[in-house]
Amino acid sequence: MAAIPDIAGIRFRAYRGLDDIPGMAAVADAANRAAGSAETRSVETMLAQYRNLTNCDPDRDIVVVEVDGTTVAYQRAWWTDRSEGGRGFEAISFIEPAYAERGVEDVLLAMGERRQLALASEMADELAGRPAFLARFARVAEKTEIARLERAGYRPARRYAEMVRPDFEAIPELAVPDGLELRRIDPADPEVIRRVWDVGVEVFRHHYGEGEATEADWRRFQESPETQPALWCVAFDRASHEIAGHILNYLGQPEVDGSIVGWTEAIAVRAPYRRRGLASAMLAESLRIVRDAGADRAALGVDQQNPNHALTLYQRLGFRITVEDLEFHRDIDPAAVS
């Protein structure tokens, strides 16, 4: 283990349950703002997430860091059977900027690795003959954190970005492909909401890093305040009435300055309807939807190595990269967990 930082009143402790969420949300928000991210972590959104965790034992996989009883950092670990074939033992951490680069990161990295490797050892029989790795994440701008991970044997595996469209000027009028139409759905209709969810599961199942969706994921989706079906843009096949694609727009929490981000997320097109301009048409319509709902700008997240050239599409619609993230992997030696 790394040495505990010389910070008066600091303590690393286990998660105590949902009562910890307000402090954790405040830390995540502060860290995101310091990094220039538009993402907010509302208490309600995190409660929906932490009530419905998948492949995570909160009592063993979450570490909270306090100074004189105030939360200043936290880390969560979990595992995923990923679409590309391996099992990833993953961890994320957030640190209040006033406590960044004071030694907290080293302790969390050591604690996370110890827990992840212990978990891999418990699963040794399941991992026989399968690739397994540790995964962590860092902002591209966090040069010290990247150096820390590289010293620990991690290598960059994937590059992501947050993109922002700073205004709603000159939203293009784009034709919907023949045979399709864009509709707003009835937000009180549970059947169509589940149909939309199932389309997302189908489309994203094979995306990089994804695992199989679970009923816990569905419950989290239902409970999250970011699930705002009145703002969704859903494409339907006129002939079959099947859902062809969707964008699950939502308004984020007001920023410190009172402005609101309209998130145009979960951009999904089913395989039979791709390469026809549907994603572009849905995104242009989604910009109008969040604008009319009161957003001051729009944002989304993107896998920069997406084989469907999503980054280029978003740039054509006026989005620009504001924050970049890297996913790092370190292979697990099978002999170490056998």
C-alpha positions in Angstrom: 0.0 0.0 0.0 1.1 3.6 -0.6 1.7 5.8 2.4 -1.3 7.6 3.8 -1.0 11.3 2.9 0.1 13.7 5.5 -3.2 15.6 5.6 -4.6 16.4 9.0 -7.9 14.6 9.7 -7.8 12.3 6.6 -9.4 8.9 6.7 -10.0 6.2 4.1 -13.1 4.2 5.0 -15.8 1.8 3.6 -19.0 3.0 2.0 -21.8 3.5 4.5 -24.7 3.3 2.0 -26.9 5.9 0.3 -26.2 8.5 3.0 -22.8 8.9 1.4 -24.2 9.9 -1.9 -24.6 13.7 -1.4 -21.0 14.1 -0.5 -19.8 11.9 -3.3 -22.0 13.8 -5.8 -20.5 17.1 -4.6 -16.9 15.7 -5.1 -17.7 14.4 -8.6 -19.3 17.8 -9.6 -16.3 19.7 -8.3 -13.8 17.4 -10.1 -15.8 17.7 -13.4 -16.0 21.5 -13.2 -12.3 21.7 -12.6 -11.7 19.6 -15.7 -14.0 21.8 -17.8 -16.6 19.1 -18.2 -20.3 20.0 -18.6 -21.4 16.8 -16.8 -23.2 17.2 -13.5 -23.7 14.5 -10.9 -27.0 15.2 -9.2 -27.8 13.4 -5.9 -30.9 11.9 -7.5 -29.0 10.6 -10.5 -26.4 9.0 -8.3 -29.0 7.5 -6.0 -30.7 5.8 -9.0 -27.3 4.4 -10.0 -26.1 3.2 -6.6 -29.4 1.6 -5.8 -29.0 -0.5 -8.9 -25.3 -1.4 -9.2 -24.2 -4.3 -11.4 -21.2 -6.5 -10.6 -20.3 -4.3 -7.7 -20.3 -5.1 -4.0 -20.6 -1.7 -2.4 -19.3 -2.9 1.0 -16.0 -4.0 -0.6 -15.8 -2.1 -3.8 -16.3 1.5 -2.7 -13.8 3.6 -0.8 -14.7 7.0 0.6 -12.0 9.5 1.7 -12.9 12.1 4.4 -11.1 15.0 6.0 -12.6 15.9 9.3 -15.8 14.1 8.4 -16.2 15.8 5.0 -16.0 13.7 1.8 -13.1 14.8 -0.4 -12.7 11.7 -2.7 -14.2 8.4 -3.5 -13.5 5.3 -5.7 -15.8 2.6 -7.0 -14.7 -0.7 -8.5 -16.7 -3.3 -10.5 -16.2 -5.9 -13.2 -17.7 -6.3 -16.7 -17.7 -9.1 -19.2 -17.0 -6.8 -22.2 -18.2 -7.0 -25.7 -14.7 -7.4 -27.1 -14.3 -10.7 -25.1 -12.4 -10.1 -22.0 -13.3 -9.5 -18.4 -12.4 -6.0 -17.2 -11.9 -5.2 -13.5 -12.6 -1.5 -13.6 -12.3 1.5 -11.3 -13.2 5.2 -11.3 -12.3 7.8 -8.8 -13.1 11.4 -8.2 -11.1 13.8 -6.0 -12.0 17.3 -4.7 -9.6 19.6 -6.6 -8.2 21.1 -3.3 -6.9 17.6 -2.4 -5.6 16.5 -5.9 -2.0 15.5 -6.2 -1.5 15.3 -2.5 -1.1 11.5 -2.3 -4.7 10.5 -2.3 -4.5 9.1 -5.9 -1.6 6.8 -4.9 -3.5 5.2 -2.1 -6.7 4.8 -4.1 -4.8 3.2 -7.0 -3.2 0.7 -4.6 -6.4 0.0 -2.8 -8.3 -0.5 -6.0 -5.7 -2.8 -7.5 -5.6 -4.9 -4.3 -9.4 -5.3 -4.4 -9.5 -6.0 -8.1 -6.8 -8.6 -8.0 -8.5 -10.3 -5.0 -11.7 -10.4 -7.0 -9.9 -11.9 -10.0 -8.4 -14.6 -7.8 -11.9 -15.4 -6.5 -13.0 -15.9 -10.2 -9.9 -17.8 -11.3 -11.9 -20.8 -12.6 -14.1 -18.4 -14.7 -11.1 -16.6 -16.1 -9.3 -19.7 -17.3 -8.3 -19.2 -20.9 -9.9 -15.7 -21.0 -8.2 -12.3 -21.2 -8.6 -10.3 -18.1 -7.3 -6.8 -17.2 -7.5 -3.9 -14.8 -9.1 -0.7 -16.3 -8.8 2.9 -15.1 -9.6 6.2 -16.6 -7.9 9.6 -16.8 -8.5 12.9 -18.5 -6.0 13.6 -21.3 -5.1 16.9 -19.5 -4.2 15.1 -16.3 -0.6 14.5 -17.2 0.5 13.5 -13.7 -2.3 10.9 -13.4 -1.4 9.5 -16.8 2.3 9.3 -15.7 1.2 7.5 -12.5 -0.8 4.9 -14.4 2.0 4.3 -17.0 4.5 3.8 -14.1 2.1 1.2 -12.7 2.1 -0.7 -16.0 -1.0 0.6 -17.6 -1.3 1.4 -21.3 -3.8 3.6 -23.2 -6.6 1.4 -24.7 -9.3 3.8 -25.8 -9.9 7.5 -26.3 -13.2 9.3 -25.5 -14.4 12.9 -25.6 -17.1 15.2 -24.4 -18.4 17.5 -27.1 -20.3 20.7 -26.8 -22.3 22.8 -29.3 -22.1 26.2 -27.7 -25.3 27.6 -29.2 -28.3 26.6 -31.3 -27.5 28.9 -34.3 -27.9 27.5 -37.8 -29.3 24.0 -36.9 -29.6 22.4 -40.3 -32.8 21.1 -41.8 -32.0 17.5 -42.7 -34.4 15.1 -44.5 -35.5 12.0 -42.7 -34.7 8.9 -44.8 -37.6 7.6 -47.0 -40.0 5.3 -45.1 -39.0 6.7 -41.7 -40.5 9.4 -39.5 -39.4 11.1 -36.3 -41.9 11.2 -33.5 -42.2 12.3 -29.9 -43.5 9.5 -27.7 -46.1 9.5 -24.9 -43.9 9.8 -21.8 -46.6 8.1 -19.8 -46.7 4.9 -21.9 -44.5 2.3 -20.2 -44.7 -0.1 -23.2 -43.1 2.2 -25.7 -40.5 3.3 -23.1 -39.5 -0.3 -22.7 -39.4 -0.7 -26.5 -37.0 2.2 -26.7 -34.9 0.8 -23.9 -34.7 -2.6 -25.7 -33.6 -0.9 -29.0 -30.7 0.7 -27.1 -29.7 -2.6 -25.6 -29.7 -4.1 -29.1 -27.7 -1.4 -30.6 -25.1 -0.9 -27.9 -24.6 -4.5 -27.0 -21.6 -4.8 -29.4 -20.1 -1.4 -28.7 -16.6 -1.3 -27.3 -16.5 -1.8 -23.5 -20.2 -2.7 -23.1 -21.5 -5.6 -21.1 -24.8 -7.4 -21.2 -27.7 -5.2 -19.9 -29.4 -6.4 -16.7 -32.7 -5.8 -15.0 -30.7 -3.6 -12.5 -29.7 -1.4 -15.5 -33.4 -1.2 -16.5 -34.4 -0.2 -13.0 -31.7 2.5 -12.9 -32.9 3.8 -16.3 -36.4 4.0 -15.0 -35.4 5.8 -11.7 -32.9 8.2 -13.1 -34.0 11.9 -13.5 -32.0 11.9 -16.7 -34.6 9.6 -18.2 -36.9 12.3 -19.7 -39.0 10.6 -22.4 -40.9 13.8 -23.2 -37.7 15.0 -24.8 -36.7 11.9 -26.7 -36.4 11.8 -30.5 -37.5 8.4 -31.8 -37.5 7.2 -35.4 -40.1 4.8 -36.6 -40.4 2.7 -39.7 -43.7 3.8 -41.3 -44.5 0.3 -42.8 -43.6 -2.0 -39.9 -44.0 0.5 -37.0 -40.7 -0.8 -35.6 -38.4 1.6 -33.9 -35.5 2.4 -36.2 -33.4 4.5 -33.8 -33.5 7.0 -31.1 -31.7 9.8 -29.2 -32.6 10.0 -25.5 -32.3 13.8 -24.9 -32.4 15.2 -21.4 -31.8 18.5 -19.6 -28.9 18.5 -17.1 -29.0 20.2 -13.7 -28.5 24.0 -13.9 -24.9 25.0 -13.9 -23.3 27.4 -11.4 -24.1 30.3 -13.6 -27.7 29.1 -14.1 -27.2 27.9 -17.6 -28.6 24.5 -18.7 -27.0 21.8 -20.9 -29.2 19.8 -23.2 -27.7 16.4 -23.5 -28.3 14.6 -26.8 -27.2 11.1 -25.7 -27.8 7.4 -26.4 -27.6 8.0 -30.2 -28.7 4.7 -31.6 -29.6 3.4 -35.1 -30.5 -0.2 -35.6 -28.4 -2.1 -38.2 -31.0 -2.2 -41.0 -31.4 1.5 -41.0 -27.8 2.7 -41.0 -25.8 4.6 -43.7 -29.0 6.5 -44.7 -28.6 9.7 -42.8 -30.9 8.8 -39.9 -28.5 9.7 -37.1 -27.8 13.1 -38.6 -31.6 13.8 -39.0 -32.3 12.7 -35.4 -29.5 14.8 -34.0 -30.6 18.0 -35.8 -34.1 17.5 -34.5 -32.8 16.8 -31.0 -31.0 20.1 -31.0 -34.3 21.8 -31.7 -35.9 19.7 -28.9 -33.5 20.6 -26.2 -33.3 24.2 -27.3 -37.1 24.6 -27.1 -37.0 22.9 -23.7 -34.8 25.7 -22.3 -31.2 24.5 -22.9 -28.5 27.1 -23.5 -26.1 24.7 -25.3 -25.9 21.0 -26.2 -23.5 18.3 -25.2 -22.8 14.6 -25.8 -20.1 12.0 -25.2 -18.3 10.1 -27.9 -16.0 7.1 -28.3 -13.4 8.7 -30.6 -12.6 5.3 -32.1 -16.2 4.4 -32.9 -16.0 2.5 -36.2 -19.2 4.3 -37.4 -17.4 7.6 -37.6 -19.6 9.2 -34.9 -17.0 11.9 -34.2 -17.2 13.2 -37.7 -21.0 13.2 -37.7 -21.1 15.2 -34.5 -18.6 17.7 -35.8 -20.7 18.3 -38.9 -23.6 19.2 -36.6 -21.6 21.8 -34.8 -20.2 19.9 -31.8 -16.6 20.5 -30.7 -14.4 18.5 -28.4 -14.0 20.2 -25.0 -12.7 17.4 -22.7 -10.9 14.2 -23.7 -10.6 11.0 -21.6 -8.4 7.9 -21.9 -9.1 4.4 -20.8 -6.1 2.5 -19.5 -5.6 -1.3 -19.2 -3.1 -3.5 -17.5 -3.3 -7.2 -18.3 -3.7 -9.6 -15.4 -1.2 -12.4 -15.3 -3.2 -15.6 -15.1 -0.5 -17.1 -12.9 -1.1 -14.4 -10.3 -4.8 -15.3 -9.9 -4.7 -19.1 -10.4 
